[in-house]
Amino acid sequence: MSSDLLPAIAAFARVAHHSSFTKAAAGLGVSPSALSQTMRSLETRLGVRLLDRTTRRVGVTEIGQRFLLDAQPGLATIAAAIDGVNESRDKPVGLLRLNLSRTASDILVVPHLVAFLEAFPDITLEMSCDNAMIDLVAGGFDAGIRLGENLAQDVVAVPLGGQHRIATVAAPRYLKGLKGLTAPQTPEDLKSHRCLNARLAGGIYRWEFSQEGRDFDIEVDGPLLTNDGDILMAAVRGSAGIACTFEALVADDLAAGKLVPLLQDWWPTFPGFYLYYPSRAHTPRKLRVFIEFMQSRLNA
């Protein structure tokens, strides 16, 4: 294989990841038209069609998917070699790509984001927030952050931030406006209330509770179902109903009296979040310093 194909193959991987010439071109620092021409030249050299192009999006053909799957390990090896060169520099540098849930971003990273960027100005941090579990290698990510219970067994996992509780909360105005009802005293009482719920990657969330060593969950019903945590919290703060969320996300609201804790004796505790990455001998320095920085901040 001619070595001049390598940049085009790497560009193809970026187009496949974004399903967009515009987004991929922006990341590569070239124009969409130039990138499109690069892809056509690559297809001509290989003698196959790698991409399906429409006016709205770019898709990968079946043979393109197979080619990408075979090419990804080689691209990852080259990226690791470049990281190895960067290891010899005085400062950690390069693009650090993280895939994490919105909740992990809000609880763990965002409070310390500016401090990290100031401490390591030569690292460009790319955060892709996605509630679905993805293949880090296929997506071109250095690491991910998820709850420990969702992780595969073949990854390196580093705990971040310790345990977390799931809180059940409502706005004072919602509780004051109850007609013929009182605030729930047991989880079963929630079935008579307006419950605002979340759709997760695995389906609609069943609210989890724990008491005296017994863990259980219940199905709730209500006027709102969303996969966006910001929408959920805006609704509960607006008195639309009761919500279940991470205690860390509502700690300030609870302290200020903007939200009221409910069913505290039943709030379950989870092991918490983990930063994880593919099991391999070489861990890029940019990732190591991120892990060390976050651990120092979260464990302080």
Secondary structure, 3 states (H helix, E strand, C coil): CCHHHHHHHHHHHHHHHHCCHHHHHHHHCCCHHHHHHHHHHHHHHHCCCCEEECCCCEEECHHHHHHHHHHHHHHHHHHHHHHHHHHCCCCCCEEEEEEECHHHHHHHHHHHHHHHHHHCCCEEEEEEECCCCCCHHHHCCCEEEEEHHHCCCCEEEEEECCCEEEEEEECHHHHHCCCCCCCCCCHHHHHHCCEEEEEECCEECCEEEEECCEEEEECCCCCEEECCHHHHHHHHHCCCCEEEEEHHHHHHHHHHCCCEEECHHHCCEECCEEEEEECCCCCCHHHHHHHHHHHHHHCC
